[in-house]
Amino acid sequence: MTDIVVIGGGVAGISAAARLSHLGNVTLIEAEAQTGYHSSARSAALFEENYGKPSTRALNAASRDFHENANGGVLSPRGLMLLGAKDEADRFAADVADMGLEQITTAEARALVPILSDYVDRAAYHAAAWDIDTDLLMQNWLRELRGNGGSVMTGARVETITRTRAGWQLTTPAGDVTCRVIVNAAGAWADQVAVSAGVRPLGLTPLRRSMARLAAPGGHAVSNWPMIFGPGESWYAKPDAGALLVSPAEEDLVDPHDAFADDMTLAEGLARYQEYVTPEVTRPVATWAGLRTFAPDRQLVLGRAVDAPTFIWCAGQGGYGFQTAPAASALIADVVANRTPQLGADLAAALSPARFG
């Protein structure tokens, strides 16, 4: 018998398992053949503190020091630039105010990204956005977990969950596990895990987001370009390994699955991006998609299930899993250990499953 089972080997589960490994024996269970397979492998990998609901921004702020310093840090400079046109003035202004950006001239914008078209007539920027080395971050946490005697089971999709007098029993193709506490970090599958355990689901919604990798436009060296957004996050583009990632930033409701890009949605998003740049958009080098899973109020869900105190929710990360993981996982550890939350009682209450009644 293990003390704690964490279901889900994405960044939410890996970070929670590492933190919890200081409290007892932890087993991390992942359905796929490797950890970090689904949304965690398909992230835009940006740390932007002023992104998300107020509670998410509080988690971002509480995570920043860890990202900057723990194990030598995982951040590198990127910057963020918002672009707009005359007919997008209201949405542009709302984004500038919401994210605390500084307006710059179009000449200054083209100095940062020289391919911008004449369609762009306004821009805003701030330097306080960073790339996250997502693989390094997850590997650091996995080393911490294993260093504290924890274990990882892959290829172990949970088939049944049964309550016992001592806690829980889980059956998987890789073997059965018993534990005192379950942490549900199953991402898009988190409601399904809850139902399997006889716990009331929360109404989580997996939303697909597609991505295309384009060759560096116009042969430019793109590595120092900022991440760029259209107003209202109608599309975004981000340098990656000498290429450019472009997303239509869609949120299409889907069932939990191994996501793939929707060709029509991707084409529409690339057409929106094309208006802002001069080089012709070429055939993507690769395409893919990920699932961003939200609770009904689009805040993370971190805490004990109302109807099962030894069932802990760590879900609803949406697109904020990596940047919030240090603080979110610390809160999960505080909940399991029955400690006063380091993040404060008000924030813990805002994120608790109890808010859904």
C-alpha positions in Angstrom: 0.0 0.0 0.0 1.2 3.5 -0.9 0.2 6.6 1.0 -0.8 8.8 -1.9 -1.6 8.0 -5.6 -1.5 10.8 -8.1 -3.5 10.1 -11.2 -2.1 11.9 -14.3 1.4 12.4 -15.4 1.2 15.8 -16.9 2.8 18.9 -15.3 0.0 19.1 -12.7 0.4 15.5 -11.5 4.2 15.5 -11.7 4.5 18.7 -9.6 2.0 17.5 -7.1 3.7 14.1 -6.8 7.0 15.8 -6.2 5.7 18.0 -3.4 3.7 15.2 -1.8 6.8 12.9 -1.8 8.0 14.9 1.2 4.9 13.7 3.1 4.9 10.0 2.5 5.2 7.3 -0.2 3.8 8.5 -3.5 2.9 6.6 -6.7 2.3 8.6 -9.9 0.1 6.8 -12.4 0.1 7.8 -16.1 -2.2 6.2 -18.7 0.2 6.7 -21.6 3.6 5.1 -22.1 5.4 8.2 -21.0 4.7 11.2 -18.7 4.0 14.6 -20.1 2.3 13.2 -23.2 -0.9 15.1 -23.7 -1.4 18.9 -23.0 2.0 19.2 -21.2 3.8 18.2 -24.4 1.8 20.7 -26.5 2.1 23.9 -24.4 3.0 27.3 -25.7 5.4 27.3 -22.7 5.2 30.9 -21.8 5.3 32.5 -18.3 3.2 35.6 -18.3 2.2 36.8 -14.9 -0.7 39.0 -16.0 -2.6 36.2 -17.8 -5.8 34.5 -16.6 -8.4 35.1 -13.9 -7.3 37.0 -10.7 -6.8 33.7 -8.8 -4.7 32.4 -11.7 -2.6 35.5 -11.7 -2.1 35.1 -7.9 -0.8 31.6 -8.6 1.4 32.9 -11.4 2.9 35.5 -9.0 3.4 32.9 -6.3 5.2 30.6 -8.8 7.6 33.2 -10.3 10.4 32.8 -7.7 10.4 29.0 -8.1 10.5 29.3 -11.9 13.4 31.8 -11.7 15.5 30.1 -9.1 14.7 26.5 -8.1 17.3 24.1 -9.5 18.9 27.0 -11.4 15.7 28.2 -12.9 13.8 27.3 -16.1 13.0 30.8 -17.6 14.6 32.6 -20.5 13.7 36.0 -22.0 10.9 36.2 -24.6 8.7 39.3 -24.3 5.2 39.7 -25.5 3.8 42.0 -28.2 0.1 42.7 -29.0 -0.8 43.9 -32.5 -3.9 45.6 -33.8 -5.6 47.3 -36.7 -8.0 50.3 -36.9 -11.1 48.1 -36.8 -9.8 46.3 -33.7 -9.3 49.4 -31.5 -11.7 48.4 -28.7 -10.4 44.9 -28.3 -6.8 46.1 -28.5 -7.4 48.7 -25.8 -9.0 46.1 -23.6 -6.1 43.8 -23.9 -3.6 46.6 -23.2 -5.4 47.5 -20.0 -6.0 43.9 -18.9 -2.4 42.8 -19.4 -0.6 46.0 -18.3 1.1 46.5 -21.7 2.8 49.6 -22.9 1.9 51.0 -26.3 4.7 51.4 -28.8 4.9 52.8 -32.3 4.5 50.6 -35.3 8.2 51.4 -36.2 9.2 50.1 -32.8 7.1 47.0 -33.4 8.7 46.4 -36.7 12.2 46.7 -35.1 11.2 43.8 -32.9 9.4 41.8 -35.7 10.4 43.0 -39.1 7.8 41.1 -41.1 4.7 43.1 -40.0 2.4 44.3 -42.7 0.8 47.7 -43.2 -2.4 46.2 -41.8 -0.8 46.7 -38.3 -1.5 50.3 -37.2 -1.0 49.8 -33.4 1.1 47.7 -31.1 1.9 47.2 -27.4 4.7 45.4 -25.6 6.3 44.3 -22.4 9.4 42.4 -21.7 8.1 40.6 -18.6 7.2 37.4 -20.4 9.5 34.3 -20.5 9.9 31.0 -22.2 9.6 28.0 -19.8 11.9 25.0 -20.3 9.0 22.7 -19.8 11.0 19.4 -20.2 13.6 20.6 -17.6 10.9 21.6 -15.2 9.1 18.2 -15.4 12.4 16.3 -15.2 13.4 18.3 -12.1 10.2 17.3 -10.4 10.4 13.7 -11.4 14.0 13.5 -9.9 12.6 15.0 -6.7 9.8 12.4 -6.6 12.1 9.5 -7.2 14.8 10.9 -4.9 12.2 10.8 -2.1 11.3 7.1 -2.8 8.3 7.8 -5.0 7.5 5.7 -8.1 6.0 6.3 -11.6 3.7 3.8 -13.3 3.2 4.4 -17.0 0.9 2.5 -19.4 -1.4 2.3 -16.4 -4.8 3.8 -17.3 -7.0 3.5 -14.3 -9.8 1.0 -15.0 -11.6 0.9 -11.6 -11.4 2.8 -8.3 -13.0 1.4 -5.2 -13.4 2.9 -1.8 -12.1 0.7 1.1 -12.0 1.1 4.8 -8.3 2.1 4.5 -8.7 4.4 1.6 -8.8 3.4 -2.1 -8.0 0.5 -4.4 -7.2 1.2 -8.1 -6.9 -1.4 -10.9 -4.7 -0.7 -13.9 -3.1 -2.8 -16.7 0.2 -2.3 -15.0 -1.0 -3.6 -11.6 -3.3 -2.8 -8.8 -2.5 -0.1 -6.2 -4.0 0.7 -2.8 -3.6 4.1 -1.1 -5.0 6.4 1.6 -5.3 9.4 -0.6 -6.0 10.0 -4.3 -4.9 13.2 -6.1 -6.9 13.6 -9.3 -4.6 15.4 -11.8 -6.0 13.6 -14.9 -6.5 16.8 -17.0 -9.2 16.4 -19.6 -10.1 13.0 -18.0 -10.4 14.3 -14.4 -14.3 14.2 -14.3 -14.2 10.6 -15.6 -11.8 9.7 -12.9 -14.1 11.2 -10.3 -17.1 9.3 -11.6 -15.1 6.1 -11.5 -14.3 6.8 -7.8 -18.0 7.6 -7.0 -17.1 11.3 -6.5 -19.4 14.0 -7.9 -17.8 15.5 -11.2 -17.4 19.2 -11.6 -18.5 19.9 -15.1 -15.0 20.3 -16.6 -14.8 21.2 -20.3 -11.9 20.1 -22.5 -11.4 22.7 -25.2 -9.2 22.0 -28.3 -6.5 24.3 -29.4 -4.6 23.7 -32.7 -1.1 24.6 -33.6 1.0 24.8 -36.7 4.8 25.0 -37.0 5.9 27.2 -39.9 9.4 27.6 -41.3 11.0 30.8 -40.3 9.1 33.4 -42.4 11.1 35.1 -45.1 14.2 33.3 -43.9 14.5 35.5 -40.9 16.2 34.5 -37.7 13.2 34.5 -35.3 14.8 33.3 -32.1 14.8 36.8 -30.5 11.3 37.8 -31.6 8.7 38.2 -28.9 5.5 36.1 -28.7 2.9 38.1 -30.7 -0.9 38.1 -30.2 -3.9 39.4 -32.2 -6.5 41.4 -30.2 -8.8 39.2 -28.1 -6.3 36.4 -28.6 -7.7 35.8 -32.1 -4.3 34.1 -32.9 -0.8 34.0 -31.6 2.7 33.2 -32.8 5.8 32.2 -30.9 9.4 31.4 -32.0 10.4 27.9 -31.3 13.7 26.2 -32.3 14.3 28.4 -35.3 10.7 28.1 -36.6 7.4 29.9 -35.7 4.5 28.3 -33.9 1.1 29.8 -35.0 -2.2 29.0 -33.3 -5.7 30.2 -34.1 -6.3 30.1 -30.3 -9.6 28.4 -30.7 -11.6 26.9 -27.9 -13.7 24.1 -29.4 -15.5 21.8 -27.0 -14.5 18.2 -27.5 -14.5 14.9 -25.5 -11.3 13.9 -23.8 -9.0 12.3 -26.4 -5.6 12.4 -28.0 -6.1 15.7 -29.7 -5.2 16.5 -33.3 -5.5 19.8 -35.2 -8.6 20.7 -37.1 -7.6 21.6 -40.6 -10.3 24.1 -41.3 -9.9 25.9 -37.9 -6.1 26.0 -38.5 -6.5 27.4 -42.0 -8.8 30.2 -40.6 -6.3 31.0 -37.9 -3.4 31.2 -40.3 -5.5 33.5 -42.5 -6.0 35.8 -39.6 -2.2 35.7 -38.9 -1.5 36.3 -42.6 -3.1 39.8 -42.5 -0.5 41.0 -40.0 2.6 39.8 -41.8 4.1 40.2 -45.3 5.7 36.8 -46.1 3.2 34.4 -47.6 2.2 31.7 -45.1 3.6 28.4 -46.4 2.4 24.9 -45.8 3.0 24.0 -42.1 6.0 21.8 -41.3 3.8 20.1 -38.7 0.5 20.5 -37.0 -1.0 19.3 -33.7 -3.5 20.2 -31.0 -3.9 20.0 -27.2 -6.8 20.2 -24.8 -7.2 23.1 -22.4 -9.6 21.9 -19.7 -11.5 24.4 -17.6 -13.9 24.4 -14.6 -17.2 26.2 -15.1 -15.7 29.4 -13.7 -12.4 29.0 -15.5 -10.4 28.9 -12.2 -8.2 26.0 -11.2 -9.8 23.4 -8.8 -7.4 22.6 -6.0 -8.6 20.9 -2.8 -10.6 18.2 -1.2 -13.7 16.8 -2.8 -16.8 17.8 -0.7 -18.2 14.3 -0.8 -14.8 12.4 -0.4 -12.2 14.1 1.8 -9.4 11.7 0.8 -10.0 12.5 -2.9 -8.1 15.7 -3.9 -8.8 17.7 -7.0 -5.9 19.1 -8.9 -7.7 20.0 -12.1 -9.0 22.8 -14.4 -5.5 24.2 -15.3 -6.8 25.4 -18.7 -3.8 26.9 -20.5 -2.0 27.8 -17.2 -0.7 24.5 -16.0 3.0 25.2 -16.3 3.1 28.7 -15.1 0.9 28.0 -12.0 2.4 24.5 -11.2 4.8 25.6 -8.4 2.2 27.3 -6.4 -0.6 25.0 -7.2 1.4 21.9 -6.2 2.4 23.6 -3.0 -1.3 24.2 -2.2 -2.1 20.5 -2.9 0.7 19.5 -0.4 -0.7 21.9 2.2 -4.2 20.5 1.7 -3.0 16.8 2.1 -0.9 17.7 5.1 -3.8 19.7 6.8 -1.5 22.7 7.0 -2.4 26.4 6.8 -2.1 27.2 3.1 1.0 29.3 2.3 -1.0 31.0 -0.4 -3.5 32.3 2.2 -7.0 31.2 3.2 -8.8 33.4 0.7 -7.0 32.2 -2.4 -7.3 28.6 -1.2 -11.0 29.0 -0.7 -11.4 30.6 -4.2 -9.7 27.5 -5.7 -11.4 24.9 -3.5 -14.0 22.4 -5.0 -16.3 23.5 -2.2 -17.1 26.7 -4.2 -19.3 24.5 -6.4 -21.5 23.5 -3.4 
